[in-house]
Amino acid sequence: MTRTAKVGPAGSLGPRYGTVARKRYAEIVSNLRKRSECPRCHIMAVRRESVGVWFCSKCGYKFAGGAYIAQTELGEVARRATGGVALGTVAKTSGPVETRKETAEKKETEPRKRRVRRTKTQEASEESKSSP
């Protein structure tokens, strides 16, 4: 039996950094290394490839998630806001997505006049020209 059976991955830290920091580190790393549920096929086959990139070895689905966990709380909020469907599906069902240029062309209004910022030397030269 290894000497880090109780502390898990925090055993590599030894006696340094205090108990609270080592417990947090152990919890994060152990959750990071275990398999997570795939959002597409719902099988516990998701592993982390790199920071924020997760890959399901069963169905081959690659997706963005949290740095340490596959699905974050904020991601769950976003999923609920979109009605529980994937982002690509929303774009397909609602029709083509218009870009900013296309919406600007639809308005067909005159372009705004740009305000020119004057420097003190320009103001002085204009005043001297205007005075007789």
N, C-alpha and C positions, 0 to 999 in steps of 0.2 A: 504494500500500500504506500502511496506517495505521501509526502509530508504536507501537501496542500489540499488534502481531502476536505477539510472544513472550510477553508477560505476560497477554494476554487481558483479562478484566474487571477485573483488578487495575490496569490502566493508569490508571483513573480516580483511583487513590490517589496516583499520582506516586511520588516518592522516600520518602514518609512510611511509618511504621509497621514498617519492617524487612522483610527478604525472607521470613522464615518466615510471618509474619502475612499478607503479600500472597499467598503461594502457597496458603495455606489458604483465603483468601477467594476466590481465583480458582477453586479446585477446587469449593468449595461452590456458587458462583454458576453455574459452567458446568454442573454436575450439575442444578441447580435449573431452568435454562432449557431443557435438552434434554428431549425427549419420553421418557416411561416406558411400560412395558408395562401394559396394562389387566388387572386381576385377573379380569374377567368374560369379555371377548372375546379376550384375549391378543394384542392388536394394539398396536403402539407409537403410541398416539394420546392418551396422558394428559398433560395440562398442569395446572399449578398455577393455581387460581383465587384463593385467598388462603392465609393461613398455616394449613397442615394440611388444606386442602380441595382435592381433586384431582378433575378432570373428564375423562372420556373423550369426545373429539369424535366417535368412530365410533359407539359404542352409547349414549351419553348417560348413562353410569353415573357418579354422583357419590359419592365416598367420602372418609372421613377417613384421613389418612396422617400422615407426619412433616412437620415444618415445611419441610425442605429436600429430602427425597426422598419419593417416593410410598409406598414400602413399607419400613418400618423392620425392623430385626432383632427387636425386641420384638414387632412385629406378626406376624412369621413364627412366633415361638414361640407366640403366642396362637392362630394359625391351626392349627398342629400340635396344640395341646392340645385344640382343639374338633373334631379329626378332619378338618380341611381343608374344612369347610363354613362357609357364612356364618352369622352370628349369628341372623338371622331364620329361617333354615332349621332350626337347632337347636331353636328354640322351637316351630316347627310340628311337627317330627317327634316331640318328646318330650312333646307334649300341652300343655295350658294351663299357664301359669306362675302359681304361687300367690304372692300378695302376703303381706307380713308380717301384715296384719290377718287374712287368711284362715287362716294357720297358727296365729295366736294364738286365733282362735275355735275351732279344732279341739281345742286342748289342754283347753279348758273347765276350767281350774283357777281357784282363787281369786286375785284380784289381790293383788299384794304390798302389804304395809302400808308406807306411806311413813314413813321416819324423819324426825322433826321435829328440826331443829337448834335447840338451846336456847342462849340467850344467858346471860350472867352475871346479868343482872337478873332473868330468868325463874327461874333456879335459886335465887337469893336469896329471891324472893317465895314460891316453893314451899316452901322450908325454913322460912320464918317462918310459913306457914300450917299446916304439919305439926306444928310444935312447940307444946305446950300452954302 
